[in-house]
């Protein structure tokens, strides 16, 4: 048996383990990761491996596939399907935080929804990464993702990042433009400094869990 709460818990467990994978990938591919973020295939497949393992441990038998990329969906999209539910994983690099890139991610989520059958409970999981720069758009990303400033804004300030509020946010855009409601949105910082093991706030990992069947 499953419930939406259980699926959310499975994904939370998977993302927690996935952050350890991110740290290893970043260490192995630095400075490429620092300059460009992780490749979308790395992001998506690493998270899928963790979700697959979590679901198998919970006695599900998921089938793994990848949606064919086209003009509307340029990012890698992976599908994990069981007899009871479907999870689509969207991997995205926010190389730029500008409004065009944000709108592109919103459109991708909507296009992924339209490409899925929705014959059973279906969820989209989004994973994206971003290195902060000095632009206003970059400093708005946490507020745009969460819908509010993060509770630990002071930690960013201590790392030299002066966060800014955002006049719009992704959940509102999905609702207003594509009638996609609900969802859980989280921020993560998987990188630690080797010298003192402190969190590197300048590298941001974003995750979302969006039910489509409501």
C-alpha positions in Angstrom: 0.0 0.0 0.0 1.1 3.6 -0.5 -0.1 7.1 0.2 1.1 10.5 -0.9 2.7 11.0 2.5 4.6 7.8 2.1 5.8 8.8 -1.4 6.9 12.2 0.0 8.9 10.4 2.7 10.5 8.0 0.2 11.6 11.0 -1.8 12.9 12.9 1.2 15.0 9.9 2.1 16.2 9.6 -1.5 17.1 13.3 -1.7 19.0 13.1 1.7 21.1 10.3 0.3 21.4 12.0 -3.1 23.1 15.0 -1.4 25.9 12.7 -0.4 26.2 11.7 -4.1 26.3 15.4 -5.0 29.2 16.0 -2.7 31.2 13.2 -4.3 30.4 14.3 -7.8 31.3 17.9 -7.0 34.6 16.8 -5.5 35.5 14.6 -8.5 34.6 17.2 -11.2 35.7 20.5 -9.5 36.2 23.1 -11.0 33.8 22.1 -13.8 30.9 22.0 -11.3 31.9 25.3 -9.8 31.8 27.0 -13.2 28.8 25.3 -14.7 26.9 23.3 -12.1 26.5 19.5 -12.4 25.5 18.1 -15.8 21.7 17.5 -15.9 22.2 13.8 -16.7 24.4 13.5 -13.6 21.8 15.2 -11.5 18.8 13.3 -12.8 20.3 9.8 -13.0 22.0 10.1 -9.5 18.6 11.0 -8.0 16.8 8.3 -9.9 19.3 5.7 -8.6 18.5 6.8 -5.1 14.7 6.8 -5.6 14.9 3.3 -7.3 16.8 1.9 -4.3 14.4 3.4 -1.8 11.3 2.1 -3.7 12.9 -1.4 -4.1 13.6 -1.4 -0.4 10.0 -0.6 0.2 9.0 -3.7 -1.9 8.0 -1.8 -5.1 9.1 -2.9 -8.5 9.7 0.3 -10.4 10.4 0.5 -14.2 12.9 3.1 -15.3 12.8 5.0 -18.6 13.7 8.3 -20.1 11.3 10.6 -22.0 12.4 11.5 -25.5 13.8 15.0 -25.6 12.0 17.4 -28.1 11.7 21.1 -28.7 9.4 21.5 -25.8 11.3 19.4 -23.3 15.1 20.0 -23.7 16.0 18.8 -20.1 16.5 15.2 -19.3 13.3 13.7 -17.9 13.3 10.3 -16.3 10.2 8.2 -15.4 9.9 5.7 -12.6 6.7 3.7 -12.9 5.1 1.2 -10.6 1.8 -0.6 -10.7 0.4 2.0 -8.3 2.0 5.3 -9.2 4.4 7.2 -11.6 7.2 9.6 -10.7 8.8 11.8 -13.3 12.2 13.3 -12.5 13.1 16.6 -14.1 16.8 17.6 -14.0 17.7 21.2 -14.6 20.7 23.5 -14.3 20.0 27.1 -13.4 23.1 28.4 -15.1 21.4 31.7 -15.1 18.8 32.9 -12.7 17.2 35.3 -15.0 13.4 35.3 -15.7 13.8 33.6 -19.1 15.5 30.6 -17.5 13.0 30.4 -14.7 10.1 30.6 -17.2 11.8 27.8 -19.1 11.7 25.5 -16.1 8.1 26.3 -15.4 7.2 25.5 -19.0 9.2 22.3 -18.9 7.2 21.1 -15.8 4.0 21.9 -17.6 5.1 20.1 -20.8 6.1 17.1 -18.8 2.7 17.0 -17.2 1.1 17.0 -20.7 3.3 14.2 -21.8 2.3 11.8 -19.0 -0.9 9.7 -19.1 -2.0 10.5 -15.5 -3.9 7.2 -15.5 -2.6 6.6 -11.9 -1.3 8.9 -9.1 1.5 10.8 -10.8 4.2 13.0 -9.3 6.9 15.3 -10.7 10.1 15.6 -8.8 12.3 18.5 -9.9 16.0 18.7 -9.0 18.0 21.8 -10.0 21.3 23.4 -9.0 22.7 26.9 -9.0 25.9 28.7 -8.1 25.2 32.1 -6.7 26.6 35.1 -8.6 26.4 38.8 -7.9 23.3 39.4 -10.0 19.9 40.4 -8.4 18.3 37.5 -10.2 20.6 35.0 -8.5 20.0 36.4 -5.1 16.2 36.1 -5.7 16.3 32.3 -6.4 15.7 31.0 -2.8 12.6 33.3 -2.4 11.4 32.5 -5.9 11.6 28.8 -5.1 10.2 28.8 -1.6 7.7 31.6 -2.0 9.4 33.4 0.9 12.8 34.2 2.2 14.6 31.1 3.8 14.6 31.0 7.6 18.4 30.9 7.7 19.0 34.0 5.6 21.7 35.1 8.1 23.8 32.0 7.2 23.8 33.2 3.5 24.8 36.7 4.6 27.7 35.3 6.6 28.8 33.6 3.4 28.7 36.9 1.5 25.3 36.3 -0.2 22.8 39.1 0.4 19.5 37.4 -0.5 16.6 39.3 -2.0 12.9 38.8 -2.1 11.1 37.8 -5.3 7.9 39.4 -6.7 6.9 36.0 -8.1 7.5 32.4 -7.2 7.4 29.1 -9.0 4.4 27.6 -7.2 2.3 30.7 -8.1 3.5 30.6 -11.7 2.6 26.9 -12.1 -0.9 27.6 -10.6 -1.7 30.7 -12.6 -0.2 29.7 -15.9 -0.7 25.9 -16.0 -3.3 25.1 -13.2 -0.7 22.9 -11.4 -1.3 23.3 -7.7 0.2 22.0 -4.4 3.8 20.9 -4.1 6.7 20.9 -1.7 9.7 23.0 -2.4 13.0 22.7 -0.6 16.6 24.1 -0.6 19.7 22.0 0.1 23.4 22.7 0.4 25.3 19.4 0.0 28.8 20.9 -0.3 31.0 21.3 2.8 34.4 23.1 3.1 37.2 20.7 3.5 39.0 23.0 5.9 36.3 23.2 8.5 33.3 21.1 7.2 31.1 24.2 7.1 28.2 24.4 4.6 29.0 26.1 1.3 25.9 28.3 0.8 27.1 29.5 -2.6 26.1 26.2 -4.1 22.4 25.6 -4.1 20.4 22.5 -4.8 16.7 22.9 -5.3 14.1 20.1 -5.1 10.4 20.0 -5.6 7.7 17.3 -5.2 4.6 18.1 -7.2 1.5 15.9 -7.2 -0.3 16.1 -10.6 -3.4 14.0 -10.0 -5.3 16.3 -7.6 
